Each structure stands twice: as C-alpha cells, then as structure tokens.
C-alpha cells in the first residue's frame, strides 16, 4: 500500500506521475488491487499526455507509473460518473 496515494485521496490532492511515455495529472478517486491483481488507481485525468488523446476516467496500473508526487493543488470532490465500490478493484485501500 502507498500511504502517499491514500492521503492524496483523503485530502483531495492532485497527483502527478510519469506513465507510458508521458506526464499525467489526475484527480485520484480509488486506490487498490485491480481484478487483474495489479496495484491500481482509478482517477480522472485532467491534464498531460494521453495515448487516446482524451482526458477523463482511467484505470492506471501503478506498476507502470514513475515519479508519483502529490501536488499542493486540490480538487472539489467526486466527479460525475464515479461509483463507490469500483468493480474494477478486487480490494480497495482508499476511495472518495
């Protein structure tokens, strides 16, 4: 478990990290173990690189993330479309 990510969710801080060739800035909503067995983060991407070219809801495999940092900037809360008890997770450590 990564307490830095858990604290960012609790305090609603943005996260910044390198992922698959580019920087991402996200609003973290749910952190846990995915149904595929990976450490994962469900987040709303608001800025940075996207292989699909779009922002929005994404599941990040944290094994592929580097240089994770918590930003001082915060977000207002749960984005539309977020559902507690994320079905993409088999174990949830922290969620909004």
Secondary structure in CASP SS format (residue, H / E / C, confidence):
PFRMAT SS
TARGET T0000
AUTHOR 0000-0000-0000
METHOD secondary structure of the structure
MODEL  1
X C 1.00
X C 1.00
X H 1.00
X H 1.00
X H 1.00
X H 1.00
X H 1.00
X H 1.00
X H 1.00
X H 1.00
X H 1.00
X C 1.00
X E 1.00
X E 1.00
X E 1.00
X E 1.00
X E 1.00
X E 1.00
X E 1.00
X C 1.00
X C 1.00
X E 1.00
X E 1.00
X E 1.00
X E 1.00
X E 1.00
X E 1.00
X E 1.00
X E 1.00
X E 1.00
X E 1.00
X E 1.00
X E 1.00
X E 1.00
X C 1.00
X C 1.00
X C 1.00
X C 1.00
X E 1.00
X E 1.00
X E 1.00
X E 1.00
X E 1.00
X E 1.00
X E 1.00
X E 1.00
X E 1.00
X E 1.00
X C 1.00
X C 1.00
X C 1.00
X C 1.00
X C 1.00
X C 1.00
X C 1.00
X E 1.00
X E 1.00
X E 1.00
X E 1.00
X E 1.00
X E 1.00
X H 1.00
X H 1.00
X H 1.00
X E 1.00
X E 1.00
X E 1.00
X E 1.00
X E 1.00
X E 1.00
X E 1.00
X E 1.00
X E 1.00
X E 1.00
X C 1.00
X C 1.00
X C 1.00
X C 1.00
X C 1.00
X C 1.00
X C 1.00
X C 1.00
X C 1.00
X C 1.00
X C 1.00
X C 1.00
X C 1.00
X C 1.00
X E 1.00
X E 1.00
X E 1.00
X E 1.00
X E 1.00
X E 1.00
X E 1.00
X C 1.00
END
